[in-house]
């Protein structure tokens, strides 16, 4: 199906918005009136710019407060409409969006509304323009799609149809099944937006919190199914009012927007991109650093051994059980300290996973490699983290491990047996995009979003996982953009005995994050522990939580650059210790990262 996006959904000047939409791959745009008014380009120049970019102008919007108003007001409205229709002809737009009136003088009179809309359609027809009437969820007298359709049906004019907007329909809890009673040729336009499920004024909800399909809580796909059953053959168009999107760079936002429509069409069975290839485990986590010594000291204290070195690059492999950490000191390493740059994901079909990612607009990363190096497919996540699709122990597929030469080493200390989860802090404007990316590109399941109190604001977190939990990635957006402790990434290491692992780490010279005594006093009030158990937790800074499935014990190292480690003992527990996150964040704020 053709795809379109309203210019109000993107940031920047009108020229920047059009360029972003074109580069992302959209077929057309809705021109939002304010964007045109603020543009130095004439309507003819905008029309030519769209043509040069391969974009059609699918809709001009909005025209407000037209119908069911006093006669003198309607006369002024027709004069205003004539001017807009002349402008649209210059612009090359053949459909105008008319919103249900919120005018204080509007009356509750469907017959009058139909009469006025018929007169408006008569005028529009003279200019070769169609009028798409939309029910605003907060319309003064018309606020539901079925009411708007009854008025359009009563007006009975070939140049008058309806516009359906998923936000206006679903935010009111209207049943979209009734859409199938509208003839497809009378649905002139379809606008789509998702939104988180919030209890708030619908106007403020609409103006600030819409998001792209798949990023919120609405059943947008279900609504579109009903629309398609009518025979509607127009574009799928995004109209998203969102404070974050309006401040973020237009190019990545447009790509995220089109990805949402590609996933929507896949859900509807309209298209069939390569099927998701869900990762089955974590092959490695790669740290880049200008100085390997502090990282090596932490890994050594955690019980890891340096087991291999890359044949052609300054990359060392540290391993303990199935937990593998690559330490990269190449010239491309971060200048601002140690950071988590890449994740290797075990895949049953690395090539298929890469094809899926490319089909859903994930940037495929060019690899600088020697002729003998293993060809690995990699794509970039929205936050820039590189994702490699790997086969670590399968001879029939390229194995990244073959690029490493084994080193003599002492056996790793027993304790850590794998990577429990990875925590990736997102740039403030990429959180919703990251969730959609990991769900759609990697086929991971998104858990409920969690808000965590930080000493300097609120941190939002959402985990994505595969079915058996062998891949867990916690995505979060921090409260204080300038604070490295908030924006640090972390690697959670799985152990069967966190007390022994923490004590061994401390005794080997490692520094555990100190936890305030008040936290453990509160634990004593909330839970009953065995004799001496709580005292041990105090000593080692171990935190505790439980849910309906089991118990969770965990502790943290101090931060090295922009990374820290977590030791996790998970006994049936399914969460990530969100109850303890405010304590951890406060403790990190109180300390200073090791550089």
VEXDREN-2710 file (C-alpha; in Angstrom, 1 decimal):
% VEXDREN-2710
k/r/px/py/pz
1/UNK/0.0/0.0/0.0
2/UNK/1.1/3.6/-0.5
3/UNK/2.5/5.3/2.5
4/UNK/2.3/8.9/3.6
5/UNK/3.2/11.1/6.6
6/UNK/1.9/14.4/7.9
7/UNK/4.6/17.0/8.0
8/UNK/3.5/17.8/11.6
9/UNK/5.0/14.4/12.6
10/UNK/8.6/15.6/11.9
11/UNK/10.8/18.3/13.1
12/UNK/12.5/21.1/11.2
13/UNK/11.5/23.3/8.3
14/UNK/9.1/22.1/5.6
15/UNK/12.0/21.5/3.2
16/UNK/13.8/19.4/5.9
17/UNK/10.6/17.4/6.5
18/UNK/10.0/16.7/2.9
19/UNK/13.6/15.6/2.4
20/UNK/13.4/13.3/5.4
21/UNK/10.2/11.7/4.2
22/UNK/11.6/11.1/0.8
23/UNK/14.8/9.6/1.9
24/UNK/13.0/7.3/4.3
25/UNK/11.0/6.0/1.4
26/UNK/7.5/7.5/1.9
27/UNK/5.3/7.8/-1.2
28/UNK/3.5/11.0/-0.2
29/UNK/2.9/13.7/2.5
30/UNK/0.2/15.5/4.2
31/UNK/1.0/19.2/4.2
32/UNK/0.2/20.7/7.6
33/UNK/-1.0/24.3/7.1
34/UNK/1.4/25.8/9.7
35/UNK/4.4/24.3/7.9
36/UNK/3.3/25.9/4.6
37/UNK/2.7/29.3/6.3
38/UNK/6.1/29.3/7.8
39/UNK/7.9/28.3/4.6
40/UNK/9.6/30.9/2.4
41/UNK/8.7/28.7/-0.7
42/UNK/5.7/29.4/-2.8
43/UNK/3.1/26.7/-3.2
44/UNK/4.4/26.1/-6.7
45/UNK/7.9/25.7/-5.4
46/UNK/6.7/23.3/-2.7
47/UNK/4.8/21.3/-5.4
48/UNK/8.0/21.2/-7.6
49/UNK/10.1/20.2/-4.6
50/UNK/7.8/17.3/-3.7
51/UNK/7.8/16.2/-7.4
52/UNK/11.6/16.2/-7.4
53/UNK/11.7/14.1/-4.3
54/UNK/9.2/11.6/-5.6
55/UNK/6.4/12.7/-3.2
56/UNK/2.8/13.2/-3.9
57/UNK/0.8/15.8/-1.9
58/UNK/-1.9/13.5/-0.5
59/UNK/-3.7/15.9/1.8
60/UNK/-3.8/19.5/2.9
61/UNK/-4.9/20.1/6.5
62/UNK/-6.6/21.2/8.6
63/UNK/-9.6/23.3/7.8
64/UNK/-11.4/24.0/11.1
65/UNK/-14.8/25.2/12.4
66/UNK/-16.7/25.0/9.1
67/UNK/-20.1/23.5/9.8
68/UNK/-23.2/24.1/11.9
69/UNK/-22.3/27.7/12.6
70/UNK/-24.4/30.9/12.3
71/UNK/-25.1/32.1/8.7
72/UNK/-22.7/35.0/8.7
73/UNK/-20.0/32.9/10.2
74/UNK/-20.5/30.3/7.4
75/UNK/-20.3/33.0/4.8
76/UNK/-16.9/33.9/6.1
77/UNK/-16.0/30.2/6.1
78/UNK/-16.8/29.8/2.4
79/UNK/-14.7/32.8/1.6
80/UNK/-11.8/31.3/3.6
81/UNK/-12.4/27.9/1.9
82/UNK/-12.2/29.5/-1.6
83/UNK/-8.8/31.0/-0.7
84/UNK/-7.6/27.6/0.6
85/UNK/-8.9/25.7/-2.5
86/UNK/-7.0/28.2/-4.8
87/UNK/-3.9/27.6/-2.7
88/UNK/-4.4/23.8/-2.9
89/UNK/-4.6/23.9/-6.7
90/UNK/-1.3/25.7/-6.8
91/UNK/0.1/23.2/-4.3
92/UNK/-1.1/20.2/-6.3
93/UNK/-3.2/18.8/-3.4
94/UNK/-6.7/17.3/-4.2
95/UNK/-8.0/16.4/-0.8
96/UNK/-8.6/18.7/2.2
97/UNK/-9.2/17.6/5.8
98/UNK/-12.1/19.3/7.5
99/UNK/-12.2/18.7/11.3
100/UNK/-15.5/18.6/13.2
101/UNK/-16.2/22.0/14.7
102/UNK/-15.1/23.1/18.1
103/UNK/-16.4/26.7/17.5
104/UNK/-18.2/28.1/20.5
105/UNK/-21.2/29.2/18.3
106/UNK/-21.6/25.8/16.6
107/UNK/-25.0/24.2/17.2
108/UNK/-26.0/20.6/17.6
109/UNK/-27.9/20.3/14.4
110/UNK/-26.9/17.4/12.0
111/UNK/-29.1/18.7/9.2
112/UNK/-27.4/22.1/9.3
113/UNK/-24.0/20.5/9.5
114/UNK/-24.8/18.3/6.4
115/UNK/-26.2/21.3/4.5
116/UNK/-23.0/23.3/5.2
117/UNK/-20.7/20.5/4.2
118/UNK/-22.7/20.0/1.0
119/UNK/-22.2/23.7/0.1
120/UNK/-18.5/23.4/1.0
121/UNK/-18.2/20.3/-1.3
122/UNK/-20.0/22.1/-4.1
123/UNK/-17.3/24.8/-3.9
124/UNK/-14.5/22.3/-3.6
125/UNK/-15.7/20.4/-6.7
126/UNK/-15.2/23.5/-8.8
127/UNK/-11.5/23.3/-7.9
128/UNK/-11.3/19.5/-8.4
129/UNK/-10.9/19.0/-4.7
130/UNK/-12.4/16.4/-2.3
131/UNK/-13.5/17.2/1.3
132/UNK/-12.6/14.6/3.9
133/UNK/-14.7/15.2/7.1
134/UNK/-13.1/14.0/10.3
135/UNK/-14.6/13.7/13.8
136/UNK/-12.3/15.1/16.4
137/UNK/-12.4/13.2/19.7
138/UNK/-13.1/16.5/21.4
139/UNK/-15.4/17.9/18.8
140/UNK/-18.1/20.2/20.2
141/UNK/-21.0/18.2/18.9
142/UNK/-19.5/15.6/16.5
143/UNK/-16.8/13.5/18.2
144/UNK/-17.2/9.9/16.9
145/UNK/-16.5/8.5/13.4
146/UNK/-20.0/7.0/13.0
147/UNK/-21.6/10.4/13.8
148/UNK/-19.4/12.1/11.2
149/UNK/-20.3/9.4/8.7
150/UNK/-24.0/9.9/9.2
151/UNK/-23.6/13.6/8.4
152/UNK/-21.5/12.8/5.3
153/UNK/-24.1/10.3/4.2
154/UNK/-26.9/12.8/4.7
155/UNK/-25.1/15.5/2.7
156/UNK/-24.8/13.0/-0.2
157/UNK/-22.2/14.8/-2.3
158/UNK/-19.6/13.1/-4.5
159/UNK/-16.9/15.4/-3.4
160/UNK/-17.6/14.8/0.3
161/UNK/-16.3/11.8/2.2
162/UNK/-14.9/11.0/5.6
163/UNK/-11.5/10.8/7.1
164/UNK/-10.8/8.1/9.7
165/UNK/-8.2/8.8/12.3
166/UNK/-7.1/5.9/14.5
167/UNK/-6.3/8.1/17.5
168/UNK/-9.7/9.9/17.5
169/UNK/-11.5/6.5/17.2
170/UNK/-9.5/4.4/19.7
171/UNK/-8.9/7.1/22.3
172/UNK/-12.7/7.3/22.8
173/UNK/-13.0/3.6/23.1
174/UNK/-15.2/3.5/20.0
175/UNK/-15.8/0.1/18.3
176/UNK/-14.0/0.2/15.0
177/UNK/-16.1/-2.7/13.6
178/UNK/-18.7/-0.2/12.5
179/UNK/-16.2/1.2/10.0
180/UNK/-17.2/-1.8/7.7
181/UNK/-20.6/-0.2/7.2
182/UNK/-19.0/2.8/5.4
183/UNK/-18.4/2.3/1.6
184/UNK/-14.7/2.2/0.9
185/UNK/-15.0/4.9/-1.8
186/UNK/-16.4/7.3/0.8
187/UNK/-13.4/6.9/3.0
188/UNK/-11.3/9.6/1.4
189/UNK/-8.4/9.3/3.8
190/UNK/-7.0/7.2/6.7
191/UNK/-4.7/8.7/9.3
192/UNK/-2.9/6.5/11.8
193/UNK/-1.3/7.1/15.2
194/UNK/-0.8/4.9/18.2
195/UNK/-0.5/6.2/21.8
196/UNK/0.3/4.9/25.3
197/UNK/-2.7/4.1/27.4
198/UNK/-3.0/7.2/29.6
199/UNK/-5.8/8.5/31.8
200/UNK/-5.8/12.2/30.8
201/UNK/-7.7/14.9/28.9
202/UNK/-8.0/13.6/25.3
203/UNK/-6.9/16.8/23.7
204/UNK/-3.6/16.9/25.7
205/UNK/-3.2/13.2/25.1
206/UNK/-3.6/13.8/21.3
207/UNK/-1.3/16.9/21.1
208/UNK/1.6/15.5/23.1
209/UNK/1.7/11.7/23.3
210/UNK/0.8/10.1/20.0
211/UNK/3.4/7.7/18.6
212/UNK/3.8/5.5/15.6
213/UNK/1.9/2.2/15.2
214/UNK/3.4/-0.5/17.4
215/UNK/4.8/1.9/19.9
216/UNK/1.7/2.4/22.0
217/UNK/-1.2/0.4/23.4
218/UNK/-3.9/0.8/20.7
219/UNK/-4.9/-2.0/18.4
220/UNK/-4.1/0.0/15.2
221/UNK/-3.8/-3.1/13.1
222/UNK/-7.3/-4.2/14.1
223/UNK/-8.7/-0.9/13.1
224/UNK/-7.0/-0.9/9.7
225/UNK/-8.3/-4.4/9.0
226/UNK/-11.8/-3.0/9.3
227/UNK/-10.9/-0.2/7.0
228/UNK/-9.5/-2.5/4.4
229/UNK/-12.6/-4.7/4.5
230/UNK/-14.5/-1.7/3.1
231/UNK/-12.3/-1.7/-0.1
232/UNK/-10.4/1.4/0.9
233/UNK/-7.4/1.8/-1.5
234/UNK/-5.9/5.1/-0.3
235/UNK/-2.6/5.5/1.5
236/UNK/-1.7/4.6/5.0
237/UNK/-0.8/7.9/6.5
238/UNK/0.8/8.8/9.8
239/UNK/-0.4/11.9/11.7
240/UNK/1.5/11.9/15.0
241/UNK/1.7/14.8/17.4
242/UNK/4.6/14.1/19.8
243/UNK/6.8/16.5/21.7
244/UNK/9.8/14.2/21.4
245/UNK/9.5/13.6/17.6
246/UNK/9.1/17.4/17.0
247/UNK/12.5/18.0/18.7
248/UNK/14.4/14.9/17.3
249/UNK/16.3/14.8/14.1
250/UNK/13.8/14.4/11.2
251/UNK/15.8/11.8/9.2
252/UNK/15.8/9.0/11.9
253/UNK/12.3/9.8/12.9
254/UNK/11.1/9.4/9.3
255/UNK/12.8/6.0/9.1
256/UNK/11.2/4.9/12.3
257/UNK/7.9/6.1/11.0
258/UNK/8.1/4.1/7.8
259/UNK/9.3/1.0/9.7
260/UNK/6.2/1.2/11.8
261/UNK/4.1/1.1/8.6
262/UNK/6.1/-1.8/7.1
263/UNK/5.5/-3.8/10.3
264/UNK/1.8/-2.9/10.3
265/UNK/1.4/-4.1/6.7
266/UNK/3.2/-7.3/7.6
267/UNK/0.8/-7.8/10.5
268/UNK/-2.1/-7.2/8.1
269/UNK/-0.8/-9.7/5.6
270/UNK/-0.4/-7.0/3.0
271/UNK/3.3/-7.6/2.6
272/UNK/5.6/-10.5/3.4
273/UNK/9.1/-9.3/4.3
274/UNK/11.7/-11.9/5.5
275/UNK/10.3/-13.6/8.6
276/UNK/11.7/-12.7/12.0
277/UNK/14.7/-14.8/13.1
278/UNK/14.6/-14.6/16.9
279/UNK/18.0/-14.7/18.6
280/UNK/18.6/-17.7/20.8
281/UNK/21.3/-16.3/23.1
282/UNK/24.1/-13.7/23.6
283/UNK/27.4/-14.7/21.9
284/UNK/29.3/-11.7/23.3
285/UNK/29.3/-8.2/24.5
286/UNK/32.0/-5.9/23.1
287/UNK/33.5/-3.0/25.1
288/UNK/35.6/-0.4/23.4
289/UNK/38.1/1.5/25.5
290/UNK/41.1/3.8/25.1
291/UNK/42.8/2.0/28.0
292/UNK/42.3/-1.7/28.6
293/UNK/43.9/-1.8/32.0
294/UNK/41.0/-0.7/34.2
295/UNK/38.6/-3.0/32.2
296/UNK/41.0/-5.9/32.5
297/UNK/41.3/-5.4/36.3
298/UNK/37.5/-5.5/36.7
299/UNK/37.1/-8.6/34.5
300/UNK/40.0/-10.3/36.2
301/UNK/38.5/-9.7/39.6
302/UNK/35.1/-11.0/38.4
303/UNK/36.9/-14.3/37.6
304/UNK/37.2/-13.9/33.8
305/UNK/40.3/-15.0/32.0
306/UNK/41.8/-13.5/28.8
307/UNK/41.5/-16.6/26.6
308/UNK/42.1/-15.3/23.0
309/UNK/43.1/-12.4/20.8
310/UNK/41.9/-11.4/17.4
311/UNK/44.2/-12.3/14.6
312/UNK/44.2/-8.9/13.0
313/UNK/42.7/-6.4/15.4
314/UNK/43.5/-5.2/19.0
315/UNK/40.6/-7.1/20.4
316/UNK/40.9/-9.5/23.4
317/UNK/38.4/-12.2/24.4
318/UNK/37.7/-12.6/28.1
319/UNK/35.6/-15.5/29.0
320/UNK/34.0/-17.2/32.0
321/UNK/31.5/-20.0/31.4
322/UNK/29.3/-18.9/28.5
323/UNK/29.9/-15.2/29.3
324/UNK/32.2/-13.7/26.7
325/UNK/33.4/-10.1/26.8
326/UNK/35.4/-8.6/23.9
327/UNK/37.7/-5.7/24.8
328/UNK/38.5/-3.5/21.8
329/UNK/41.3/-0.9/22.0
330/UNK/41.4/0.0/18.3
331/UNK/41.6/3.6/17.1
332/UNK/37.8/3.6/16.7
333/UNK/37.4/3.1/20.5
334/UNK/35.4/5.7/22.4
335/UNK/37.3/8.9/23.4
336/UNK/35.0/9.4/26.4
337/UNK/35.9/6.2/28.2
338/UNK/34.9/2.6/28.1
339/UNK/31.6/1.9/26.5
340/UNK/29.4/-1.0/25.3
341/UNK/29.6/-0.8/21.5
342/UNK/28.4/-4.1/20.2
343/UNK/26.4/-7.2/21.0
344/UNK/26.8/-10.6/19.3
345/UNK/23.4/-12.4/19.1
346/UNK/23.3/-16.1/18.6
347/UNK/21.0/-16.8/15.6
348/UNK/19.7/-19.9/14.0
349/UNK/19.9/-18.1/10.6
350/UNK/22.4/-15.2/10.6
351/UNK/21.8/-14.4/7.0
352/UNK/18.0/-14.5/7.4
353/UNK/18.3/-12.2/10.4
354/UNK/20.3/-9.7/8.4
355/UNK/17.8/-9.8/5.5
356/UNK/15.0/-9.2/7.9
357/UNK/16.8/-6.2/9.5
358/UNK/17.6/-4.7/6.1
359/UNK/14.0/-5.1/4.9
360/UNK/12.9/-3.1/8.0
361/UNK/15.3/-0.3/7.3
362/UNK/18.0/-1.2/9.9
363/UNK/21.3/0.3/8.7
364/UNK/23.6/-2.6/7.5
365/UNK/27.1/-1.8/8.8
366/UNK/30.0/-2.1/6.4
367/UNK/32.8/-4.2/8.0
368/UNK/36.5/-3.5/7.8
369/UNK/38.0/-7.0/7.8
370/UNK/41.0/-8.8/6.6
371/UNK/40.4/-11.3/3.8
372/UNK/40.7/-14.2/6.2
373/UNK/38.3/-12.8/8.8
374/UNK/34.9/-14.4/9.2
375/UNK/32.1/-12.5/7.3
376/UNK/29.6/-11.4/10.0
377/UNK/26.4/-9.6/9.2
378/UNK/25.8/-6.6/11.5
379/UNK/23.3/-3.8/11.7
380/UNK/23.0/-0.7/13.9
381/UNK/20.3/-0.3/16.6
382/UNK/18.8/3.2/17.0
383/UNK/21.3/4.1/19.8
384/UNK/24.2/3.1/17.6
385/UNK/24.9/-0.2/19.2
386/UNK/26.2/-2.7/16.6
387/UNK/24.3/-6.0/16.5
388/UNK/26.1/-9.0/15.1
389/UNK/24.2/-12.1/14.0
390/UNK/26.4/-15.0/15.1
391/UNK/26.8/-18.8/15.1
392/UNK/29.3/-19.6/17.8
393/UNK/29.4/-23.3/17.9
394/UNK/28.0/-24.4/14.5
395/UNK/30.5/-25.6/11.9
396/UNK/28.2/-25.2/9.0
397/UNK/28.0/-21.4/9.5
398/UNK/30.7/-18.7/9.8
399/UNK/31.9/-18.7/13.4
400/UNK/33.3/-15.4/14.8
401/UNK/35.4/-17.4/17.2
402/UNK/37.6/-18.6/14.3
403/UNK/39.0/-15.1/14.1
404/UNK/40.6/-15.5/17.5
405/UNK/43.9/-17.2/18.4
406/UNK/43.8/-19.0/21.8
407/UNK/46.2/-17.7/24.5
408/UNK/47.7/-19.6/27.3
409/UNK/45.7/-18.7/30.5
410/UNK/44.8/-20.0/33.8
411/UNK/41.3/-21.5/34.1
412/UNK/38.6/-18.9/34.8
413/UNK/37.4/-18.8/38.4
414/UNK/34.0/-20.6/38.7
415/UNK/31.1/-18.4/39.5
416/UNK/29.7/-16.6/36.5
417/UNK/28.1/-18.9/33.9
418/UNK/26.6/-16.5/31.4
419/UNK/25.2/-13.1/30.5
420/UNK/21.8/-12.6/32.3
421/UNK/20.9/-9.4/30.5
422/UNK/22.2/-6.3/28.9
423/UNK/21.0/-2.8/29.8
424/UNK/21.2/-0.1/27.1
425/UNK/20.5/3.5/27.9
426/UNK/18.9/5.2/25.0
427/UNK/19.2/8.8/23.8
428/UNK/16.2/10.6/25.1
429/UNK/14.6/10.8/21.6
430/UNK/15.1/7.1/20.7
431/UNK/13.3/5.2/23.4
432/UNK/10.0/4.4/21.5
433/UNK/12.0/3.8/18.3
434/UNK/14.3/1.4/20.2
435/UNK/11.3/-0.6/21.5
436/UNK/9.8/-0.9/18.0
437/UNK/13.2/-1.8/16.5
438/UNK/13.9/-4.7/18.9
439/UNK/10.4/-6.0/18.5
440/UNK/10.1/-5.8/14.8
441/UNK/13.7/-6.4/13.6
442/UNK/14.8/-9.0/16.1
443/UNK/11.4/-10.5/16.9
444/UNK/11.7/-9.9/20.7
445/UNK/8.8/-9.5/23.0
446/UNK/8.4/-6.1/24.7
447/UNK/7.4/-6.2/28.4
448/UNK/5.5/-3.4/30.1
449/UNK/7.3/-0.1/30.5
450/UNK/8.4/0.8/34.0
451/UNK/9.1/4.2/35.5
452/UNK/11.9/4.4/38.0
453/UNK/12.5/7.3/40.4
454/UNK/16.0/8.8/40.0
455/UNK/17.3/11.4/42.4
456/UNK/17.2/13.9/39.5
457/UNK/14.1/13.0/37.7
458/UNK/12.4/9.9/36.4
459/UNK/13.9/7.1/34.4
460/UNK/11.8/5.0/32.0
461/UNK/12.7/1.4/31.3
462/UNK/11.3/-1.4/29.1
463/UNK/12.8/-4.9/28.6
464/UNK/12.7/-6.9/25.4
465/UNK/13.2/-10.7/25.6
466/UNK/12.9/-13.9/23.6
467/UNK/10.6/-16.6/24.8
468/UNK/13.0/-18.5/27.1
469/UNK/14.8/-15.5/28.5
470/UNK/18.2/-16.4/27.0
471/UNK/18.2/-12.9/25.4
472/UNK/17.2/-10.1/27.7
473/UNK/17.8/-6.4/26.8
474/UNK/16.6/-3.7/29.2
475/UNK/16.1/-0.4/27.3
476/UNK/16.0/2.8/29.4
477/UNK/16.1/6.5/29.0
478/UNK/17.7/8.5/31.8
479/UNK/16.6/11.5/33.8
480/UNK/19.7/13.6/33.6
481/UNK/21.3/13.8/30.1
482/UNK/24.6/15.1/31.3
483/UNK/25.3/12.5/34.0
484/UNK/27.4/9.6/32.9
485/UNK/26.3/7.5/35.9
486/UNK/22.7/7.7/34.6
487/UNK/23.7/7.1/31.0
488/UNK/26.0/4.2/31.8
489/UNK/25.3/0.8/30.1
490/UNK/25.7/-2.3/32.0
491/UNK/26.3/-6.0/31.6
492/UNK/24.5/-8.3/34.1
493/UNK/26.3/-11.6/34.7
494/UNK/24.4/-14.7/35.8
495/UNK/25.7/-16.6/38.8
496/UNK/24.2/-19.4/41.0
497/UNK/25.7/-17.9/44.2
498/UNK/25.9/-14.1/44.2
499/UNK/27.4/-14.0/47.7
500/UNK/30.4/-16.1/46.8
501/UNK/30.8/-14.3/43.5
502/UNK/30.6/-10.8/45.2
503/UNK/33.0/-11.8/47.9
504/UNK/35.5/-13.3/45.4
505/UNK/35.3/-10.1/43.4
506/UNK/35.9/-7.9/46.4
507/UNK/38.8/-10.1/47.7
508/UNK/40.4/-9.8/44.3
509/UNK/40.5/-6.0/44.6
510/UNK/37.3/-5.2/42.9
511/UNK/35.1/-2.3/44.1
512/UNK/31.5/-3.1/44.7
513/UNK/28.9/-0.3/44.7
514/UNK/28.2/0.7/48.3
515/UNK/24.6/0.5/49.3
516/UNK/23.2/2.8/52.1
517/UNK/22.4/1.0/55.4
518/UNK/18.9/2.4/55.3
519/UNK/18.1/0.1/52.4
520/UNK/19.0/-3.0/54.3
521/UNK/17.1/-1.7/57.4
522/UNK/14.0/-1.5/55.1
523/UNK/14.7/-5.0/53.8
524/UNK/14.6/-6.3/57.4
525/UNK/11.1/-4.7/57.8
526/UNK/9.8/-6.2/54.6
527/UNK/11.2/-9.7/54.6
528/UNK/12.3/-12.4/56.9
529/UNK/15.8/-13.7/56.3
530/UNK/17.9/-16.6/57.7
531/UNK/20.3/-15.8/60.6
532/UNK/23.2/-13.8/59.3
533/UNK/21.8/-13.5/55.7
534/UNK/20.9/-9.8/55.9
535/UNK/24.3/-9.0/57.5
536/UNK/26.0/-10.6/54.6
537/UNK/24.0/-8.5/52.2
538/UNK/24.9/-5.4/54.1
539/UNK/28.6/-6.3/54.0
540/UNK/28.6/-6.9/50.2
541/UNK/26.1/-4.3/49.0
542/UNK/23.7/-7.1/47.8
543/UNK/20.1/-6.0/47.0
544/UNK/17.1/-8.3/47.2
545/UNK/13.7/-8.6/45.6
546/UNK/11.1/-11.3/45.0
547/UNK/8.0/-11.8/42.8
548/UNK/5.4/-14.5/42.4
549/UNK/8.0/-16.7/40.6
550/UNK/11.0/-16.5/42.9
551/UNK/13.8/-14.5/44.4
552/UNK/16.4/-12.1/43.0
553/UNK/19.8/-11.2/44.5
554/UNK/22.1/-8.8/42.8
555/UNK/25.0/-6.3/43.3
556/UNK/26.9/-3.9/41.2
557/UNK/30.5/-2.9/40.5
558/UNK/31.5/0.7/40.4
559/UNK/31.4/2.3/36.9
560/UNK/34.4/2.1/34.6
561/UNK/34.1/4.8/31.9
562/UNK/30.5/4.4/30.9
563/UNK/30.0/0.7/31.9
564/UNK/29.4/-1.2/35.0
565/UNK/28.7/-4.9/35.8
566/UNK/25.9/-6.5/37.8
567/UNK/26.2/-9.9/39.4
568/UNK/22.7/-11.6/39.3
569/UNK/21.4/-14.6/41.1
570/UNK/18.0/-15.3/39.6
571/UNK/16.0/-18.1/41.3
572/UNK/12.8/-18.2/39.2
573/UNK/12.4/-14.4/39.4
574/UNK/11.3/-12.8/36.1
575/UNK/12.0/-9.2/36.6
576/UNK/15.1/-7.0/36.7
577/UNK/15.0/-5.6/40.2
578/UNK/13.2/-2.4/39.3
579/UNK/12.2/-2.0/43.0
580/UNK/15.9/-1.5/43.8
581/UNK/16.8/0.7/40.9
582/UNK/16.3/4.0/42.7
583/UNK/18.8/2.9/45.4
584/UNK/21.3/1.8/42.8
585/UNK/20.9/5.1/40.9
586/UNK/21.3/7.2/44.1
587/UNK/24.4/5.2/45.0
588/UNK/25.9/5.8/41.6
589/UNK/25.1/9.5/41.7
590/UNK/26.9/9.7/45.1
591/UNK/30.1/8.1/43.8
592/UNK/32.4/9.0/40.9
593/UNK/33.1/6.8/37.9
594/UNK/36.6/5.3/37.6
595/UNK/38.3/6.8/34.6
END
